[in-house]
Amino acid sequence: MHSDEDRLAVPATGAMLSAEMRNLIDSEARQRFLDRLAKATAASADADEILKITTRLKCLRVL
């Protein structure tokens, strides 16, 4: 039989795991975005062009 402490620990552990998974998913998405951004801007040395590319990709990421 489980004590009250055991029953409270399970949801808390599950919630922490869910938060860790969300953080991992967010981190992976951020890394994919940064990789895509680096590839898209690598050939450009013009700051205005880099800003345009960055803005376009960031807007697409939000949508």
C-alpha positions as semicolon CSV with decimal commas, in nm:
position;residue;x (nm);y (nm);z (nm)
1;M;0,000;0,000;0,000
2;H;0,123;0,349;-0,085
3;S;0,151;0,624;0,170
4;D;0,026;0,977;0,103
5;E;0,387;1,083;0,044
6;D;0,427;0,822;-0,233
7;R;0,112;0,937;-0,409
8;L;0,224;1,301;-0,399
9;A;0,573;1,219;-0,525
10;V;0,456;1,045;-0,842
11;P;0,271;1,343;-0,997
12;A;0,552;1,579;-0,899
13;T;0,806;1,350;-1,066
14;G;0,585;1,323;-1,373
15;A;0,547;1,700;-1,388
16;M;0,922;1,746;-1,361
17;L;0,977;1,494;-1,638
18;S;0,726;1,675;-1,856
19;A;0,902;2,005;-1,790
20;E;1,237;1,847;-1,875
21;M;1,094;1,706;-2,199
22;R;0,951;2,047;-2,294
23;N;1,288;2,206;-2,223
24;L;1,462;1,943;-2,437
25;I;1,215;1,992;-2,723
26;D;1,255;2,371;-2,701
27;S;1,633;2,339;-2,695
28;E;1,635;2,111;-3,001
29;A;1,406;2,351;-3,189
30;R;1,632;2,643;-3,098
31;Q;1,939;2,453;-3,219
32;R;1,766;2,365;-3,551
33;F;1,673;2,733;-3,596
34;L;2,026;2,851;-3,522
35;D;2,171;2,592;-3,760
36;R;1,931;2,701;-4,035
37;L;2,013;3,067;-3,964
38;A;2,388;3,003;-3,978
39;K;2,353;2,824;-4,313
40;A;2,130;3,099;-4,456
41;T;2,362;3,383;-4,352
42;A;2,700;3,216;-4,407
43;A;2,750;3,349;-4,759
44;S;2,660;3,709;-4,676
45;A;2,896;3,970;-4,537
46;D;2,643;4,255;-4,563
47;A;2,486;4,342;-4,228
48;D;2,159;4,458;-4,386
49;E;2,125;4,132;-4,579
50;I;2,198;3,928;-4,266
51;L;1,934;4,128;-4,078
52;K;1,679;4,065;-4,355
53;I;1,752;3,692;-4,354
54;T;1,738;3,674;-3,975
55;T;1,410;3,866;-3,960
56;R;1,252;3,649;-4,230
57;L;1,356;3,323;-4,062
58;K;1,248;3,446;-3,718
59;C;0,906;3,544;-3,856
60;L;0,867;3,202;-4,017
61;R;0,960;3,036;-3,688
62;V;0,687;3,225;-3,503
63;L;0,420;3,126;-3,754
